[in-house]
């Protein structure tokens, strides 16, 4: 997924959510890999790089919101 495929408002919202999650994990003594694990993302060794964790979580949130990946419940055309 490239950034051109994501609306600005959607990216801003996803980034905000990712930052909140990372802040909570950090406050509880976790590492960036723990935040990625909370979203079921494969985590590589980020060496304490919270910025990369926020970006990866935001990208995952935007991908989950695309029509092809929505659960059947949200598919109104069906």
C-alpha positions as CSV (number, residue, x, y, z in Angstrom):
1,X,0.0,0.0,0.0
2,X,1.4,3.3,-1.0
3,X,0.6,6.6,0.6
4,X,-1.1,7.8,-2.6
5,X,-3.9,5.3,-1.9
6,X,-4.8,6.7,1.5
7,X,-6.9,9.7,2.1
8,X,-5.3,12.4,4.2
9,X,-8.0,12.4,6.9
10,X,-7.8,8.6,7.1
11,X,-4.0,8.7,7.5
12,X,-4.2,11.4,10.2
13,X,-6.8,9.4,12.1
14,X,-4.8,6.1,11.8
15,X,-1.6,7.9,12.9
16,X,-3.4,9.4,15.9
17,X,-4.8,6.0,17.0
18,X,-1.3,4.4,16.5
19,X,0.3,7.1,18.6
20,X,-2.2,6.6,21.4
21,X,-1.6,2.9,21.4
22,X,2.2,3.3,21.4
23,X,2.0,5.9,24.2
24,X,0.0,3.4,26.3
25,X,2.5,0.6,25.6
26,X,5.4,2.9,26.4
27,X,3.8,4.0,29.6
28,X,3.3,0.4,30.7
29,X,7.0,-0.3,30.1
30,X,6.7,-2.0,26.7
31,X,8.8,-1.7,23.6
32,X,7.8,-0.8,20.0
33,X,7.7,-4.6,19.2
34,X,5.1,-5.0,21.9
35,X,2.9,-2.3,20.3
36,X,3.2,-4.1,16.9
37,X,2.3,-7.4,18.5
38,X,-0.8,-5.9,20.0
39,X,-2.1,-5.4,16.4
40,X,-1.0,-8.8,15.3
41,X,1.8,-7.4,13.1
42,X,5.1,-9.2,12.5
43,X,7.6,-7.3,14.4
44,X,11.2,-7.0,13.5
45,X,13.8,-5.6,15.8
46,X,13.0,-1.9,15.7
47,X,15.8,-0.9,18.2
48,X,13.4,1.2,20.2
49,X,12.2,3.2,17.2
50,X,8.7,4.3,18.1
51,X,8.3,6.3,14.9
52,X,8.6,3.2,12.8
53,X,6.1,1.4,15.1
54,X,3.6,4.2,14.7
55,X,4.0,4.2,10.9
56,X,3.6,0.4,10.6
57,X,0.5,0.4,12.8
58,X,-1.1,3.3,10.9
59,X,-0.4,1.5,7.6
60,X,-2.0,-1.6,9.0
61,X,-5.1,0.3,10.1
62,X,-5.5,2.0,6.7
63,X,-5.2,-1.4,5.0
64,X,-7.8,-2.9,7.2
65,X,-10.2,-0.1,6.2
66,X,-10.0,-0.8,2.5
67,X,-13.2,-2.2,1.0
68,X,-11.4,-5.5,-0.1
69,X,-10.4,-6.2,3.5
70,X,-13.6,-5.3,5.4
71,X,-15.6,-8.0,7.1
72,X,-18.7,-9.2,5.3
73,X,-20.9,-7.4,7.9
74,X,-19.7,-4.0,6.4
75,X,-20.2,-5.1,2.8
76,X,-23.5,-3.4,2.0
77,X,-23.4,-4.2,-1.6
78,X,-23.8,-7.9,-0.9
